[in-house]
Amino acid sequence: MAEGDGLAGAHGIHELWMRAELGMDIDRALDRLWKAAASSIPEWLPMTHVEWLPDVYEIAGRFGAARKGRSNIYLVLLDYRDREGGPYGVYVGMSDYTPAQRFDQHKAGIRASGSVLKRGLEVLTGPTLHLQRIPRSEAAAIEAGLAAALADAGLLVQGGH
C-alpha cells in the first residue's frame, strides 16, 4: 500500500482474507487500499466482507471446463440484510459478456434478474476466474451445478438456471 500498488495490495489483502487472518479488520484494510491505490485495484478484489467467501472459492474450484469458448460464469453478491435468512446471498449467472459488463447490464435493467437489480452489491470475480471463456454447453451445466452446490452449502442462491 505504501507504494500505491493496487494489484500487490489486493493480492495481500485477498490472501489474508482467504486465510481468515484479517478478521474484522478487512474493512479497514480495504479502506486503506482504496486511499493508497484506487486507480490500480483489480476488479476481482471483493469489497464486502462475507464470512462464507472462502467456501465459495472452494466450491467454485471443483468446477472446470475442458475447452475454450465464449461464455463466462459469474457470481454477484446480493444484499439481504433487510430480510431474515441473510445478510447476504449470491446470484449465479452465465453470459457471453464479461462478469463486470453483465453486472452493469443487470443494474441498468437490461435483461436483468430482479434479485441483482434490487439487491446486487458487487461481482465476486475471484471465485470464477477459471470459468471464463468456456463453451456455452459446459457453462450451462456449470452454472446449474455451481448454484446447486452453493445452495447445498447453506448459501441463499438465486439464478443458476
Protein Blocks (a to p, Z undefined) as FASTA:
>chain_A
ZZopaklmmmmmmmmmmnopnmmmlmmmmmmmmmmmmmmccfklcfbdcfklmmmmmmmm
mpccfbdcfbdcddddddfklbghiabdcdddddfbdfklmmmmmmnopapafklmmmom
bdcfklmmmmgoiafklmmmmmmmmmmmmmmnopaceejZZ
